[in-house]
């Protein structure tokens, strides 16, 4: 199966068991009928002191609901009795500590299941670390403390098809410019600072900001009432503008920076368990802030039926730092003020849901802000177009129409080049009818990667190399300002199959490993690639990967890898030297017996 349908690891939902002192019912696991026992202790990592009232959860397929929980006593001890033979995972949670799973090598990525035989007694020890801390000082260009600056600790993970910076902790500097980001799990972090402070404003700059504020607030009132309010406000704003000098100096502010602050690429801070990292100091620097102005064509003066114009940053480190939005006035004019240097996309779309005034429409423009204002932008509202086509079944006889209708088929369009600027308006999905015809409406111009998924057509797989459209063959569909009919999406039953076992060097099943098969040709190392395949073995170590296209591949066995990491070419390059060459022919059934290290 493809990686988009596979699961990387068993999710350990430890947070669900967190809480205060355990009740008697929590302390006594549900009665089982087996003869095996698991006992253990929970202690602090630093001092080895026992941790009382820690919530301990045991996961296993032989348990009711797949799990059972208990709590540690005053000596940090716990036990699970009357267990059947099988494979189990155990983890502990306690407020004020980092969650721990037995056997994990990287905090937060799941642990290892271990085998338990009939009448066996296994004793384990779980050590809970205190969360880590990152602290430092933020100063301005003169070396003075910068109070009220916002700090974020960011961790990178694959999301939305690209490596995205995800906030893991936040803090604000005090009056001395000191910050302290707490409750951090061990790992790698980028630390970034931002502030809304500007250089001191003169009278003209303050007046201009007041004019902008009043104009923006008035534009957010929709309908006839808003039109009248803007008309009534116009003489007042004109009078204020008459007080402005011929030239108003641009505002200077502090663009966001990331540690160490003097390079375009942040330095990653590796935080070990219970570490308090000090000295993460940064100095803010002033830069000219810009105005981005333009006009919207084709929008009603009262603004109804449209969402605000959104300004997205193309810098992934700034995601979530407060995207700006404005509404155009009755004349269609809009302006964004105090914009930091960088890449941006302006996006406007018709409102959705009950606020929609008609078929979806949109307008967008990309801008690069350097050291001057950007004026005379034009957002030309355009309707969405329709992408339509049909399914092609290659191989044996196509399935009956009734089977196609209930198969749960979905045709999906995702941005071909995912990133901060290409994650809106989100995936576009259509469900083919019984004849295999599909229609995806309201598609905005751009390059999309098309894919097909299904749940019930056993043995049929999407073939990404045979999508036919107006621009030839391949998985990328180029949508312009006209409808795109005749897209042919192929499902084939001619895929090859890989199966076999994955065992440790001592002959034990190793289902905690993930089996990854990826192409040798690096042109297929892309987000949403349908030439990457993977599976996790069953508890007995057997696995099956179906629907593999003929070709040359590499095979890797992964332990504790981050889900989706294989969509990052840098990750594949790192594991390439330790992977194994593999070739597979059309419709071949290849059996593999893989060996991996045992206890690690």
C-alpha positions in Angstrom: 0.0 0.0 0.0 1.1 3.6 -0.4 2.5 5.6 2.4 -0.5 7.9 2.4 -2.6 5.0 3.5 -0.1 3.5 5.9 0.4 4.3 9.5 4.0 4.9 10.8 3.6 3.9 14.4 1.2 2.8 17.1 0.0 6.1 18.7 0.5 6.0 22.4 -2.3 8.2 23.7 -0.8 8.8 27.1 -2.3 12.2 27.6 -5.7 10.6 27.9 -4.6 8.9 31.1 -3.0 12.0 32.8 -4.6 13.4 35.9 -4.4 13.6 39.7 -4.2 10.8 42.3 -5.5 7.5 41.0 -8.7 5.9 42.3 -8.9 2.4 43.5 -10.4 1.4 40.2 -7.4 2.9 38.3 -5.0 1.1 40.6 -6.5 -2.3 39.9 -6.2 -3.3 36.2 -9.1 -5.2 34.6 -9.0 -8.9 35.4 -7.4 -11.0 32.7 -7.3 -14.7 32.2 -3.6 -15.1 31.4 -0.7 -16.1 33.6 2.0 -13.5 32.8 2.9 -10.5 34.9 4.5 -7.1 34.2 5.7 -5.1 37.2 7.9 -2.1 37.4 8.8 1.3 38.9 8.5 4.9 37.7 11.3 7.2 38.9 12.7 10.5 38.1 15.5 10.6 35.6 17.8 12.9 37.4 17.7 11.5 41.0 16.0 8.2 40.7 13.4 9.1 43.3 10.1 7.2 43.0 7.2 9.0 41.4 3.9 8.3 43.1 0.5 8.6 41.4 2.0 8.4 37.9 -0.5 7.1 35.4 0.8 3.9 33.7 -0.9 2.5 30.6 -0.3 -1.0 29.1 -1.2 -1.5 25.4 -1.8 -4.8 23.8 -4.1 -6.6 21.4 -5.1 -9.1 24.0 -6.4 -6.4 26.4 -10.0 -5.2 26.6 -10.3 -2.1 24.4 -6.6 -2.6 23.6 -5.4 -1.0 26.8 -5.5 -1.0 30.6 -4.3 1.6 33.1 -3.1 1.7 36.7 -1.2 4.1 38.9 2.0 4.0 40.9 2.0 3.6 44.7 4.0 5.8 47.1 7.1 3.8 46.1 6.6 4.4 42.4 5.6 0.7 41.8 3.0 -0.7 39.5 1.9 -4.1 38.3 -0.3 -5.8 35.6 -1.3 -9.4 36.3 -3.1 -12.2 34.7 -1.8 -11.2 31.2 -2.1 -13.4 28.2 0.9 -14.1 26.0 1.4 -11.4 23.4 3.3 -8.2 22.6 2.8 -5.1 24.8 3.8 -1.5 25.1 3.8 0.4 28.3 4.1 4.1 29.1 3.9 6.6 32.0 2.5 10.1 32.4 2.8 12.5 35.4 2.1 16.2 35.5 5.3 18.2 35.5 7.3 15.5 33.6 7.9 14.4 30.0 5.7 11.5 28.9 7.8 8.3 28.5 7.2 5.0 26.6 9.3 2.0 27.4 12.0 1.4 24.8 11.7 4.7 23.0 14.9 6.2 21.6 13.4 9.6 20.8 10.9 11.2 23.1 7.5 11.6 21.6 7.9 9.0 18.8 6.6 5.9 20.5 8.3 3.1 22.2 8.9 -0.6 21.5 6.5 -3.5 21.9 8.1 -6.4 23.8 7.0 -10.0 23.7 5.5 -11.6 26.8 5.2 -15.4 27.1 2.8 -17.5 29.2 3.7 -17.4 32.9 6.5 -14.9 32.2 7.3 -12.1 34.7 8.9 -9.0 33.3 10.1 -6.1 35.4 10.7 -2.8 33.8 11.8 0.7 34.9 10.5 3.9 33.5 12.4 7.1 34.1 10.5 10.4 33.7 12.6 13.5 32.9 11.7 17.0 33.8 10.9 19.2 30.8 13.6 21.3 29.4 14.0 25.1 29.3 15.5 27.6 26.8 16.3 31.0 28.2 18.1 34.1 26.9 17.9 37.9 26.4 16.5 40.0 23.5 18.0 43.5 23.0 17.4 46.2 20.4 19.9 47.7 18.0 21.4 49.8 20.8 21.8 46.8 23.1 18.9 47.9 25.3 16.5 45.3 26.7 13.5 44.6 24.4 10.5 44.0 26.7 7.2 42.4 25.5 9.0 40.6 22.6 7.4 37.3 21.6 9.5 34.1 21.5 8.7 30.8 19.9 10.5 27.4 20.1 9.8 25.7 16.8 10.2 22.0 15.9 10.2 20.9 12.2 8.0 18.1 11.0 6.4 17.1 7.7 2.9 18.6 7.4 0.9 19.6 4.3 3.6 18.1 2.1 6.5 20.2 3.3 8.8 20.5 6.2 6.9 22.9 8.5 8.0 24.7 11.6 5.5 23.8 14.4 5.3 25.9 17.6 6.3 23.8 20.7 6.6 26.5 23.3 6.1 30.3 23.7 7.3 33.1 26.0 7.4 36.9 26.4 10.4 38.9 27.5 10.1 40.8 30.8 11.2 44.3 31.5 14.9 43.3 31.3 14.4 41.6 27.9 14.8 38.1 29.5 12.7 35.2 28.2 12.1 31.7 29.5 10.5 29.0 27.3 9.5 26.1 29.5 7.9 22.6 29.3 10.0 21.5 26.3 10.5 17.8 25.3 14.0 16.8 24.5 14.8 17.5 20.8 15.9 20.0 18.2 14.5 23.5 18.2 14.7 26.8 16.3 14.1 29.8 18.6 12.6 32.9 16.9 11.7 36.4 18.3 9.3 39.0 17.1 8.0 42.3 18.3 5.5 44.9 17.2 7.6 47.8 18.5 8.8 50.3 16.0 11.4 53.1 16.1 10.0 56.3 17.6 7.3 57.9 15.3 7.2 61.5 14.4 3.9 63.4 14.2 3.3 62.8 10.5 3.8 59.0 11.0 1.4 58.9 13.9 -1.2 60.8 11.9 -0.8 58.5 8.9 -1.2 55.4 11.2 -4.4 56.9 12.6 -5.8 57.5 9.2 -5.0 54.0 8.2 -6.6 52.6 11.3 -9.9 54.5 10.8 -10.1 53.6 7.1 -9.5 49.9 7.9 -12.0 49.7 10.7 -14.7 51.4 8.5 -14.1 48.9 5.6 -14.8 46.0 7.9 -18.5 47.1 8.2 -20.3 45.3 5.4 -23.5 46.0 3.5 -25.3 49.3 2.8 -24.6 50.4 6.4 -20.9 50.1 5.7 -21.1 52.0 2.4 -22.8 54.8 4.2 -20.4 54.8 7.1 -17.4 55.0 4.7 -19.0 57.9 2.8 -19.7 59.7 6.0 -16.1 59.2 7.1 -14.6 60.3 3.9 -14.6 64.1 4.6 -13.0 63.6 8.0 -10.3 61.4 6.5 -9.7 63.9 3.8 -9.2 66.7 6.4 -6.7 64.6 8.2 -4.8 63.8 5.0 -4.7 67.5 4.3 -2.6 67.8 7.5 0.1 65.4 6.2 3.3 66.8 4.8 4.1 66.1 1.1 6.4 63.3 2.2 6.0 61.0 5.2 9.0 59.1 6.3 8.5 55.3 6.3 8.1 53.6 9.6 11.0 51.4 10.7 10.4 48.3 12.8 12.0 45.0 13.8 11.6 42.1 11.5 11.4 38.6 13.2 14.7 36.9 13.7 15.8 33.4 14.7 18.7 32.4 16.8 21.6 33.2 16.4 20.1 36.2 14.5 23.0 36.9 12.1 22.2 34.3 9.4 19.3 33.6 7.2 19.1 30.0 8.4 18.4 29.4 12.1 20.8 27.3 14.2 19.0 24.3 15.7 19.3 24.0 19.5 19.5 20.4 20.6 17.9 20.1 24.1 18.8 17.0 26.1 16.6 15.7 28.9 16.2 18.1 31.8 18.5 20.6 30.3 18.1 24.4 30.9 19.8 26.0 27.9 21.0 29.5 28.7 22.6 32.2 26.7 20.2 32.1 23.7 20.6 35.8 23.2 19.5 37.8 20.1 19.7 41.4 18.9 16.9 42.9 16.9 17.7 45.2 14.0 15.7 47.9 12.4 14.4 47.7 8.9 12.2 49.8 6.7 8.5 48.7 6.8 6.5 48.9 3.6 3.0 49.7 2.4 1.4 47.3 0.0 -1.5 48.9 -1.8 -3.8 48.1 -4.7 -7.3 47.7 -6.0 -9.7 44.9 -6.3 -11.6 44.6 -9.6 -15.0 42.9 -9.8 -16.0 43.2 -6.1 -19.3 44.8 -5.0 -18.8 48.1 -3.1 -20.6 46.8 0.1 -18.1 43.9 0.4 -20.8 41.3 1.0 -20.1 37.8 -0.2 -16.3 38.1 0.1 -13.8 37.2 2.8 -11.1 39.7 3.7 -7.9 39.9 1.7 -5.2 37.8 3.5 -1.5 38.5 3.4 0.4 35.2 3.7 4.1 35.1 4.5 6.3 32.8 2.4 8.7 32.4 5.3 7.8 29.1 7.0 9.4 30.4 10.3 6.7 33.1 10.4 3.7 30.8 10.0 1.3 31.4 12.8 2.7 34.7 13.7 -0.5 36.6 12.8 -1.3 36.8 9.2 -2.7 40.3 8.3 -6.0 40.8 6.7 -7.9 43.9 5.3 -11.0 44.7 3.4 -11.1 47.0 0.4 -13.1 50.2 0.7 -16.1 51.2 -1.4 -13.8 52.0 -4.3 -12.0 48.6 -4.1 -8.8 50.2 -2.7 -6.9 48.4 0.0 -3.6 48.8 1.8 -1.4 46.7 4.2 0.8 48.8 6.4 4.1 48.1 8.3 4.9 45.0 6.2 8.3 43.4 6.9 10.7 42.5 4.1 10.0 39.1 2.6 7.9 37.1 0.2 4.1 37.2 0.4 0.9 36.2 -1.3 -2.3 38.2 -1.3 -5.3 36.0 -1.4 -9.0 37.0 -1.8 -11.9 34.6 -2.2 -15.7 34.7 -2.1 -17.2 33.9 1.2 -18.2 30.3 1.9 -21.2 28.8 3.7 -24.2 31.0 4.5 -22.2 34.1 3.6 -21.6 33.0 0.0 -23.2 35.3 -2.6 -22.6 32.9 -5.6 -20.1 30.5 -7.1 -16.6 30.6 -5.5 -14.3 33.2 -6.9 -10.8 34.3 -6.0 -8.0 36.7 -6.8 -4.3 36.4 -5.8 -1.0 38.1 -6.3 2.6 37.4 -5.2 4.8 40.2 -4.0 8.4 40.6 -2.7 8.8 43.4 -0.2 12.3 44.8 -0.1 13.0 48.4 0.9 10.3 50.3 -0.8 6.5 50.5 -0.9 4.5 48.4 -3.4 1.7 50.3 -5.1 -0.9 49.7 -7.9 -1.4 46.0 -7.3 -4.4 44.7 -9.1 -6.5 41.8 -7.7 -8.7 40.7 -10.6 -11.5 38.5 -9.3 -11.9 35.3 -11.3 -14.3 32.4 -11.0 -13.1 28.9 -10.3 -13.0 26.5 -13.1 -14.0 22.8 -13.5 -11.6 19.9 -13.8 -13.5 16.8 -15.0 -12.6 13.4 -16.3 -13.1 9.7 -15.9 -11.5 6.6 -14.5 -9.6 4.2 -16.8 -9.2 0.6 -15.6 -6.1 -1.1 -17.0 -5.5 -4.8 -16.6 -8.3 -7.2 -16.1 -12.0 -6.5 -16.7 -13.2 -3.3 -15.0 -15.3 -3.8 -11.9 -19.1 -3.6 -12.1 -20.7 -0.2 -11.8 -22.3 -1.1 -8.5 -18.9 -1.9 -7.1 -17.4 1.4 -8.3 -20.3 3.3 -6.7 -19.7 1.8 -3.3 -15.9 1.7 -3.4 -15.3 5.0 -1.6 -13.2 6.3 -4.5 -11.9 9.9 -4.2 -10.1 12.0 -6.8 -8.0 14.7 -5.0 -6.1 17.8 -6.1 -3.3 19.1 -3.9 -0.8 21.9 -4.7 2.0 20.5 -6.8 4.6 22.6 -4.9 3.4 22.7 -1.3 4.7 25.3 1.1 3.5 28.3 3.2 2.1 30.1 0.1 0.3 27.1 -1.4 -1.8 25.7 1.4 -4.9 27.6 0.7 -7.8 26.9 -0.1 -6.9 23.3 0.7 -7.5 19.9 -1.0 -10.2 19.6 -3.6 -12.0 16.3 -3.7 -14.5 14.6 -6.0 -16.2 11.2 -5.8 -16.6 9.4 -9.2 -20.1 8.1 -10.1 -20.9 4.5 -11.0 -19.6 5.1 -14.5 -16.3 6.5 -13.3 -17.0 10.1 -14.3 -15.8 12.8 -11.9 -16.1 16.6 -11.6 -14.1 18.8 -9.4 -15.6 22.3 -9.3 -14.3 25.7 -8.2 -10.7 25.0 -8.9 -8.4 28.1 -8.9 -5.6 28.4 -11.4 -2.4 26.7 -10.5 -0.4 23.4 -10.7 -1.9 20.5 -8.8 -0.9 17.0 -8.1 -3.8 14.6 -8.7 -4.3 11.4 -6.9 -6.9 8.7 -6.4 -7.7 6.7 -3.3 -10.2 3.9 -2.7 -11.2 1.6 0.2 -13.2 -1.2 -1.4 -11.8 -2.0 -4.9 -9.5 -4.8 -3.7 -6.5 -5.2 -6.0 -6.9 -1.9 -7.9 -4.3 0.8 -7.5 -3.8 4.3 -8.7 -1.2 4.7 -11.5 0.4 8.2 -11.1 2.3 8.0 -14.4 -0.7 7.7 -16.8 -2.9 10.7 -15.9 -3.9 12.3 -19.2 -4.9 15.9 -19.4 -4.5 18.9 -21.5 -0.8 19.1 -20.7 0.2 15.5 -21.5 0.8 12.7 -19.1 2.0 12.7 -15.5 0.6 13.3 -12.0 0.7 17.1 -12.3 -2.4 18.9 -13.7 -1.9 22.5 -14.9 -5.1 24.4 -14.3 -5.5 27.7 -16.1 -8.5 30.0 -16.5 -10.5 27.7 -18.6 -12.3 24.4 -17.7 -10.1 21.4 -18.0 -12.1 18.4 -19.2 -10.9 14.9 -20.3 -8.5 14.1 -17.4 -8.1 10.4 -17.4 -7.1 8.8 -14.1 -5.9 5.2 -14.3 -6.5 2.4 -11.8 -4.5 -0.8 -12.5 -4.5 -4.3 -11.1 -1.1 -4.9 -12.5 0.9 -3.8 -9.5 3.5 -6.0 -8.0 3.5 -7.2 -4.4 6.2 -7.4 -1.7 5.6 -9.7 1.3 7.6 -11.5 3.9 8.8 -11.2 7.4 10.9 -8.9 9.5 12.7 -10.4 12.5 15.4 -9.6 14.9 18.7 -11.3 14.8 17.5 -13.5 17.6 14.5 -14.6 15.6 11.9 -12.4 17.4 9.2 -10.5 15.3 10.1 -6.9 14.9 6.8 -5.1 14.2 8.1 -1.8 15.7 10.2 -1.3 12.5 8.7 0.4 9.5 9.5 -1.0 6.0 10.1 1.7 3.5 10.4 1.2 -0.3 11.4 4.2 -2.3 12.6 4.7 -5.9 16.2 5.0 -6.9 15.3 7.8 -9.3 15.3 11.0 -7.3 12.9 12.8 -9.5 10.2 10.8 -7.7 11.3 12.0 -4.3 8.5 14.5 -4.0 5.6 15.3 -1.7 2.6 13.1 -2.3 4.8 10.8 -4.5 2.9 7.6 -5.3 6.2 5.7 -5.8 7.0 5.5 -2.2 5.5 2.5 -0.4 5.6 1.3 3.2 4.1 -0.9 5.8 4.4 -1.9 9.4 4.5 -5.7 10.1 1.8 -7.5 12.0 2.7 -8.7 15.6 4.0 -11.9 14.2 6.5 -10.1 11.9 4.7 -10.7 8.6 4.0 -7.8 6.2 2.5 -7.2 2.7 3.0 -4.2 0.5 0.7 -4.2 -2.6 0.3 -2.1 -5.7 4.0 -1.5 -6.3 4.9 -0.3 -9.8 7.7 -2.1 -11.6 11.1 -0.5 -11.3 14.3 0.0 -9.3 13.9 0.8 -5.6 15.8 1.0 -2.3 14.5 -0.7 0.8 15.0 0.7 4.3 13.9 -0.5 7.8 13.1 2.5 10.0 12.9 2.6 13.8 11.3 5.6 15.5 11.2 7.7 12.3 9.0 10.7 12.2 5.8 10.1 10.2 6.1 11.5 6.6 9.8 12.1 6.9 10.3 10.1 3.7 8.7 12.9 1.7 11.7 15.0 2.5 14.5 14.3 -0.1 17.1 15.2 2.6 15.8 12.4 4.8 16.1 9.9 1.9 19.6 11.0 1.2 20.5 10.4 4.8 19.2 6.8 4.9 20.3 5.9 1.3 23.7 4.5 2.3 22.1 2.1 4.8 19.3 0.9 2.5 19.3 -2.1 0.1 18.8 -2.2 -3.6 15.6 -3.8 -4.8 14.1 -4.4 -8.2 10.6 -5.6 -9.0 9.0 -6.6 -12.2 5.4 -6.0 -13.3 2.9 -8.2 -11.4 5.8 -9.9 -9.6 5.2 -11.4 -6.2 8.5 -11.1 -4.3 9.0 -12.5 -0.8 11.6 -10.9 1.5 12.9 -12.1 4.9 14.4 -9.1 6.6 16.7 -9.1 9.6 17.1 -6.1 12.0 19.1 -5.7 15.3 17.4 -6.9 18.4 17.3 -5.0 21.7 18.7 -1.6 21.2 
